[in-house]
Amino acid sequence: MSNGTRLRGWKEYQRKTGESVEALRNMPYSQYVKTAYWHDLRRRVLARAGFRCQVCNGKSNLEAHHRTYERLGCEHLGDLVCLCGECHRLFHEGGRMPNPPDSDKVGQHKKRGAA
């Protein structure tokens, strides 16, 4: 998405809701992810990734993960990646992206504590 497209999308959202970038940035994150702006942005991130996790290629429990919070409330699509819930959990537990699984196990993860 070009910067102009992102800004047009943001301006349309702001016109409809009256929310400003500052309002989005200052609200609690748990409230931010409930806004129409976030839901639209999340949908775009998942669509850009073909509705697949960008690490394991899985198709279920997809989430948008912020690579940076620098532009929170006015994010670029590149600020976000699409992850399944398990890869997202592994990232936050380990502080980095997990290694992609073997190609014959795409979209499957070992259960916690499994050898």
Phi and psi restraints in degrees (value plus and minus 20) as a CYANA .aco file:
   2 SER   PHI     -94.5   -54.5
   2 SER   PSI     142.3   182.3
   3 ASN   PHI     -78.6   -38.6
   3 ASN   PSI     -59.9   -19.9
   4 GLY   PHI     -83.2   -43.2
   4 GLY   PSI     -62.7   -22.7
   5 THR   PHI     -83.8   -43.8
   5 THR   PSI     -63.2   -23.2
   6 ARG   PHI     -80.8   -40.8
   6 ARG   PSI     -63.1   -23.1
   7 LEU   PHI     -87.5   -47.5
   7 LEU   PSI     -59.5   -19.5
   8 ARG   PHI     -82.3   -42.3
   8 ARG   PSI     -62.2   -22.2
   9 GLY   PHI     -82.2   -42.2
   9 GLY   PSI     -62.0   -22.0
  10 TRP   PHI     -85.8   -45.8
  10 TRP   PSI     -64.5   -24.5
  11 LYS   PHI     -82.8   -42.8
  11 LYS   PSI     -58.9   -18.9
  12 GLU   PHI     -84.2   -44.2
  12 GLU   PSI     -63.7   -23.7
  13 TYR   PHI     -81.5   -41.5
  13 TYR   PSI     -65.8   -25.8
  14 GLN   PHI     -83.8   -43.8
  14 GLN   PSI     -58.7   -18.7
  15 ARG   PHI     -82.4   -42.4
  15 ARG   PSI     -61.8   -21.8
  16 LYS   PHI     -91.9   -51.9
  16 LYS   PSI     -57.4   -17.4
  17 THR   PHI    -125.7   -85.7
  17 THR   PSI     -43.4    -3.4
  18 GLY   PHI      58.6    98.6
  18 GLY   PSI     -17.7    22.3
  19 GLU   PHI    -100.6   -60.6
  19 GLU   PSI     122.3   162.3
  20 SER   PHI    -123.1   -83.1
  20 SER   PSI     145.7   185.7
  21 VAL   PHI     -77.3   -37.3
  21 VAL   PSI     -62.7   -22.7
  22 GLU   PHI     -81.0   -41.0
  22 GLU   PSI     -60.2   -20.2
  23 ALA   PHI     -83.9   -43.9
  23 ALA   PSI     -63.1   -23.1
  24 LEU   PHI     -83.8   -43.8
  24 LEU   PSI     -62.7   -22.7
  25 ARG   PHI     -87.3   -47.3
  25 ARG   PSI     -49.3    -9.3
  26 ASN   PHI    -113.4   -73.4
  26 ASN   PSI     -29.3    10.7
  27 MET   PHI    -101.7   -61.7
  27 MET   PSI     135.7   175.7
  28 PRO   PHI     -78.0   -38.0
  28 PRO   PSI     123.0   163.0
  29 TYR   PHI     -76.5   -36.5
  29 TYR   PSI     -57.9   -17.9
  30 SER   PHI     -81.8   -41.8
  30 SER   PSI     -49.5    -9.5
  31 GLN   PHI    -100.8   -60.8
  31 GLN   PSI     -59.6   -19.6
  32 TYR   PHI     -76.2   -36.2
  32 TYR   PSI     -64.0   -24.0
  33 VAL   PHI     -94.1   -54.1
  33 VAL   PSI     -19.7    20.3
  34 LYS   PHI    -120.7   -80.7
  34 LYS   PSI     -24.4    15.6
  35 THR   PHI     -95.9   -55.9
  35 THR   PSI     136.4   176.4
  36 ALA   PHI     -81.8   -41.8
  36 ALA   PSI     -55.5   -15.5
  37 TYR   PHI     -78.2   -38.2
  37 TYR   PSI     -69.5   -29.5
  38 TRP   PHI     -84.1   -44.1
  38 TRP   PSI     -62.3   -22.3
  39 HIS   PHI     -81.8   -41.8
  39 HIS   PSI     -59.6   -19.6
  40 ASP   PHI     -88.0   -48.0
  40 ASP   PSI     -64.2   -24.2
  41 LEU   PHI     -82.3   -42.3
  41 LEU   PSI     -64.4   -24.4
  42 ARG   PHI     -79.1   -39.1
  42 ARG   PSI     -64.5   -24.5
  43 ARG   PHI     -79.9   -39.9
  43 ARG   PSI     -60.6   -20.6
  44 ARG   PHI     -86.0   -46.0
  44 ARG   PSI     -59.4   -19.4
  45 VAL   PHI     -83.5   -43.5
  45 VAL   PSI     -66.5   -26.5
  46 LEU   PHI     -84.1   -44.1
  46 LEU   PSI     -62.2   -22.2
  47 ALA   PHI     -83.9   -43.9
  47 ALA   PSI     -62.6   -22.6
  48 ARG   PHI     -78.6   -38.6
  48 ARG   PSI     -54.0   -14.0
  49 ALA   PHI    -106.7   -66.7
  49 ALA   PSI     -13.9    26.1
  50 GLY   PHI      49.9    89.9
  50 GLY   PSI       5.6    45.6
  51 PHE   PHI      35.1    75.1
  51 PHE   PSI      25.0    65.0
  52 ARG   PHI    -159.5  -119.5
  52 ARG   PSI     126.6   166.6
  53 CYS   PHI     -81.6   -41.6
  53 CYS   PSI     114.8   154.8
  54 GLN   PHI    -100.1   -60.1
  54 GLN   PSI     -20.5    19.5
  55 VAL   PHI    -126.4   -86.4
  55 VAL   PSI     -75.5   -35.5
  56 CYS   PHI    -126.3   -86.3
  56 CYS   PSI     -25.2    14.8
  57 ASN   PHI      52.1    92.1
  57 ASN   PSI      -7.8    32.2
  58 GLY   PHI     -87.8   -47.8
  58 GLY   PSI     140.3   180.3
  59 LYS   PHI    -134.5   -94.5
  59 LYS   PSI     -22.5    17.5
  60 SER   PHI    -131.7   -91.7
  60 SER   PSI     136.2   176.2
  61 ASN   PHI      33.6    73.6
  61 ASN   PSI      30.0    70.0
  62 LEU   PHI    -100.8   -60.8
  62 LEU   PSI     121.9   161.9
  63 GLU   PHI    -156.2  -116.2
  63 GLU   PSI     135.4   175.4
  64 ALA   PHI    -118.7   -78.7
  64 ALA   PSI     104.8   144.8
  65 HIS   PHI    -129.8   -89.8
  65 HIS   PSI     108.9   148.9
  66 HIS   PHI     -93.3   -53.3
  66 HIS   PSI     105.3   145.3
  67 ARG   PHI    -100.6   -60.6
  67 ARG   PSI     -47.1    -7.1
  68 THR   PHI    -170.7  -130.7
  68 THR   PSI     130.7   170.7
  69 TYR   PHI    -125.7   -85.7
  69 TYR   PSI      -9.1    30.9
  70 GLU   PHI     -75.5   -35.5
  70 GLU   PSI     -59.1   -19.1
  71 ARG   PHI    -133.0   -93.0
  71 ARG   PSI      10.4    50.4
  72 LEU   PHI     -70.1   -30.1
  72 LEU   PSI     109.9   149.9
  73 GLY   PHI      72.1   112.1
  73 GLY   PSI     -29.2    10.8
  74 CYS   PHI    -175.3  -135.3
  74 CYS   PSI      24.1    64.1
  75 GLU   PHI     -85.6   -45.6
  75 GLU   PSI     130.6   170.6
  76 HIS   PHI    -106.4   -66.4
  76 HIS   PSI     132.4   172.4
  77 LEU   PHI     -78.8   -38.8
  77 LEU   PSI     -53.7   -13.7
  78 GLY   PHI     -87.5   -47.5
  78 GLY   PSI     -31.6     8.4
  79 ASP   PHI     -97.5   -57.5
  79 ASP   PSI     -28.9    11.1
  80 LEU   PHI    -149.1  -109.1
  80 LEU   PSI     128.7   168.7
  81 VAL   PHI    -148.3  -108.3
  81 VAL   PSI     134.0   174.0
  82 CYS   PHI    -113.0   -73.0
  82 CYS   PSI     101.5   141.5
  83 LEU   PHI    -149.7  -109.7
  83 LEU   PSI     128.0   168.0
  84 CYS   PHI     -94.9   -54.9
  84 CYS   PSI     143.6   183.6
  85 GLY   PHI     -76.6   -36.6
  85 GLY   PSI     -58.9   -18.9
  86 GLU   PHI     -88.9   -48.9
  86 GLU   PSI     -65.3   -25.3
  87 CYS   PHI     -84.4   -44.4
  87 CYS   PSI     -56.6   -16.6
  88 HIS   PHI     -83.7   -43.7
  88 HIS   PSI     -64.6   -24.6
  89 ARG   PHI     -81.6   -41.6
  89 ARG   PSI     -66.3   -26.3
  90 LEU   PHI     -81.1   -41.1
  90 LEU   PSI     -59.4   -19.4
  91 PHE   PHI     -80.9   -40.9
  91 PHE   PSI     -69.2   -29.2
  92 HIS   PHI     -89.8   -49.8
  92 HIS   PSI     -48.7    -8.7
  93 GLU   PHI     -94.8   -54.8
  93 GLU   PSI     -57.7   -17.7
  94 GLY   PHI    -119.9   -79.9
  94 GLY   PSI     -32.0     8.0
  95 GLY   PHI      55.7    95.7
  95 GLY   PSI      -9.3    30.7
  96 ARG   PHI    -176.9  -136.9
  96 ARG   PSI     147.8   187.8
  97 MET   PHI     -90.6   -50.6
  97 MET   PSI     118.0   158.0
  98 PRO   PHI     -89.3   -49.3
  98 PRO   PSI     139.7   179.7
  99 ASN   PHI     -88.2   -48.2
  99 ASN   PSI     119.5   159.5
 100 PRO   PHI     -79.4   -39.4
 100 PRO   PSI     124.6   164.6
 101 PRO   PHI     -90.1   -50.1
 101 PRO   PSI     147.9   187.9
 102 ASP   PHI     -77.7   -37.7
 102 ASP   PSI     129.0   169.0
 103 SER   PHI     -81.2   -41.2
 103 SER   PSI     -47.2    -7.2
 104 ASP   PHI    -100.4   -60.4
 104 ASP   PSI     -23.3    16.7
 105 LYS   PHI    -140.3  -100.3
 105 LYS   PSI       4.4    44.4
 106 VAL   PHI     -77.7   -37.7
 106 VAL   PSI     112.4   152.4
 107 GLY   PHI      59.6    99.6
 107 GLY   PSI     -14.6    25.4
 108 GLN   PHI    -141.6  -101.6
 108 GLN   PSI     122.0   162.0
 109 HIS   PHI    -146.5  -106.5
 109 HIS   PSI     130.4   170.4
 110 LYS   PHI     -90.7   -50.7
 110 LYS   PSI     123.1   163.1
 111 LYS   PHI     -89.4   -49.4
 111 LYS   PSI     133.4   173.4
 112 ARG   PHI     -73.1   -33.1
 112 ARG   PSI     113.6   153.6
 113 GLY   PHI      61.2   101.2
 113 GLY   PSI     -23.3    16.7
 114 ALA   PHI     -97.1   -57.1
 114 ALA   PSI     128.0   168.0
